[in-house]
Amino acid sequence: MQLLRTPGLPGWGFLLLGVVLVLTGVLPAGAARDVGARTWPILLFLVLAAVAAELLDEIGLFDVITHRAARWARGRVPVLFALHVAICTACTVLLSLDTTAVMLTPLAVSVARELAVEVLPFAFATLWLANTASLLLPVSNLTNLLAHERLHLGALDFAGLMWRPQLVALVATVVVVLLLHGRALRGRFALPSEPASHDGRAVAVAGVATMVFTALVLAGVVPWLAALAMLVLLVPARSLSGPGTLARLPRIVPWATTALALGLFLVVGSVVARDPGGLLSGVSDRVAGHPVLLGAAGGVAGNLVNNLPAYLALEPAATSPALSAALLVGTNAASVVLPWGSLATLLWLQACRRRGVAVPLRQVVGGGALLAVLVVTGSAFVLGGVG
């Protein structure tokens, strides 16, 4: 399994376009340096976190946790679903939305089939929680890292700002899944078999590495340094079950996705640099000061062009912590209607198709639209008292 593997051409194509914009002066050199200075820590975190998540999967941490949850449920489907929600939420909050989409989707499908329960409720819960649970910490989403850097908030202060909309988003997600698939989440199942054999020492170290990463993030350590510390622990742990881990690391790096992210940063920087007082400024002026409108604009733009450029384009309108939170709600949790609104959604679709899961597009769009409306409106309400 490869984390964040997207087709090479779009990623490298966007990077090439960004480079051309710099070389031709469409993105002035000074603005390009500003983009680089702001985004290199985010891109470095993306690479380190992606490699660490891949090693966690190879060690078997996700497999062990998922099968243990199935045993803890003791044959009760509603309890299994509640535990799955908790696992997806924790994975997204602590390790990022793309980790949830890529690592937990195959496990959700395989465990559901093994237990002879409906696959789609668990698959859709994984998809939507990968997006809606990505509000709480800076490391949960790349857009959070951008906002975190702009607001100059520590991780705990960021969580203090975002915990209300995060709670709204989680409740809304569970409500939508139950509305669409509640009947399939009743009854009982037979206890699962033991998971595949994993090195117990490596799994234990992987768990410790994850806790160390979380503690460092909460303590205010720069996210990419926290990810590097986790990786330093994981490489020898992975080597316990087979040599050659260090030599494989360059092949695990999500080069195309990193190129895509950098290309998007450069392209959006060019648009912003060439649009003083233009269309983007007009939109920003109309939604500034209104959390509902800003969240809705972020969701619409995110679904149309992807959440990362949507956040960058609308960031000037987020003139207060509450408005920054509303924008993150729109770009993170409401960009779930169209498949390209979030990279996590595209990765989820790939994972489902590889395992023969038929995903009705109408449920992706219809359920995502309902979820987006609930999250944006509910979050705007709870953010009313935030400065």
TAGICOR-V83734 format. One record per residue. N is the residue number from 0. SS is DSSP state (h for helix, s for strand, l for the rest). Layout:
BEGIN
N_SS + N_SS
END
This chain:
BEGIN
0_l + 1_l + 2_l + 3_l + 4_l + 5_l + 6_l + 7_h + 8_h + 9_h + 10_h + 11_h + 12_h + 13_h + 14_h + 15_h + 16_h + 17_h + 18_h + 19_h + 20_h + 21_h + 22_h + 23_l + 24_l + 25_l + 26_l + 27_l + 28_h + 29_h + 30_h + 31_h + 32_h + 33_h + 34_h + 35_h + 36_h + 37_h + 38_h + 39_h + 40_h + 41_h + 42_h + 43_h + 44_h + 45_h + 46_h + 47_h + 48_h + 49_h + 50_h + 51_h + 52_h + 53_h + 54_h + 55_h + 56_h + 57_h + 58_h + 59_l + 60_h + 61_h + 62_h + 63_h + 64_h + 65_h + 66_h + 67_h + 68_h + 69_h + 70_h + 71_h + 72_l + 73_l + 74_l + 75_s + 76_h + 77_h + 78_h + 79_h + 80_h + 81_h + 82_h + 83_h + 84_h + 85_h + 86_h + 87_h + 88_h + 89_h + 90_h + 91_h + 92_h + 93_h + 94_h + 95_l + 96_h + 97_h + 98_h + 99_h + 100_h + 101_h + 102_h + 103_h + 104_h + 105_h + 106_h + 107_h + 108_h + 109_h + 110_h + 111_h + 112_h + 113_h + 114_h + 115_l + 116_l + 117_l + 118_h + 119_h + 120_h + 121_h + 122_h + 123_h + 124_h + 125_h + 126_h + 127_h + 128_h + 129_h + 130_h + 131_h + 132_l + 133_l + 134_l + 135_l + 136_l + 137_h + 138_h + 139_h + 140_l + 141_h + 142_h + 143_h + 144_h + 145_h + 146_h + 147_h + 148_h + 149_h + 150_h + 151_l + 152_l + 153_l + 154_h + 155_h + 156_h + 157_h + 158_h + 159_h + 160_h + 161_h + 162_h + 163_h + 164_h + 165_h + 166_h + 167_h + 168_h + 169_h + 170_h + 171_h + 172_h + 173_h + 174_h + 175_h + 176_h + 177_h + 178_h + 179_h + 180_h + 181_h + 182_h + 183_h + 184_h + 185_l + 186_l + 187_s + 188_l + 189_l + 190_l + 191_l + 192_l + 193_l + 194_l + 195_l + 196_l + 197_l + 198_l + 199_h + 200_h + 201_h + 202_h + 203_h + 204_h + 205_h + 206_h + 207_h + 208_h + 209_h + 210_h + 211_h + 212_h + 213_h + 214_h + 215_h + 216_h + 217_h + 218_l + 219_l + 220_l + 221_l + 222_h + 223_h + 224_h + 225_h + 226_h + 227_h + 228_h + 229_h + 230_h + 231_h + 232_h + 233_h + 234_h + 235_h + 236_h + 237_h + 238_h + 239_l + 240_l + 241_l + 242_l + 243_l + 244_h + 245_h + 246_h + 247_h + 248_h + 249_h + 250_h + 251_h + 252_l + 253_l + 254_h + 255_h + 256_h + 257_h + 258_h + 259_h + 260_h + 261_h + 262_h + 263_h + 264_h + 265_h + 266_h + 267_h + 268_h + 269_h + 270_h + 271_h + 272_h + 273_l + 274_l + 275_l + 276_l + 277_l + 278_h + 279_h + 280_h + 281_h + 282_h + 283_h + 284_h + 285_h + 286_h + 287_l + 288_l + 289_l + 290_h + 291_h + 292_h + 293_h + 294_h + 295_h + 296_h + 297_h + 298_h + 299_h + 300_h + 301_h + 302_h + 303_h + 304_h + 305_l + 306_h + 307_h + 308_h + 309_h + 310_h + 311_h + 312_h + 313_h + 314_h + 315_h + 316_h + 317_l + 318_l + 319_l + 320_h + 321_h + 322_h + 323_h + 324_h + 325_h + 326_h + 327_h + 328_h + 329_h + 330_h + 331_h + 332_h + 333_l + 334_l + 335_l + 336_l + 337_l + 338_h + 339_h + 340_h + 341_l + 342_h + 343_h + 344_h + 345_h + 346_h + 347_h + 348_h + 349_h + 350_h + 351_h + 352_h + 353_h + 354_l + 355_l + 356_l + 357_l + 358_l + 359_l + 360_h + 361_h + 362_h + 363_h + 364_h + 365_h + 366_h + 367_h + 368_h + 369_h + 370_h + 371_h + 372_h + 373_h + 374_h + 375_h + 376_h + 377_h + 378_h + 379_h + 380_h + 381_h + 382_h + 383_h + 384_h + 385_l + 386_l
END
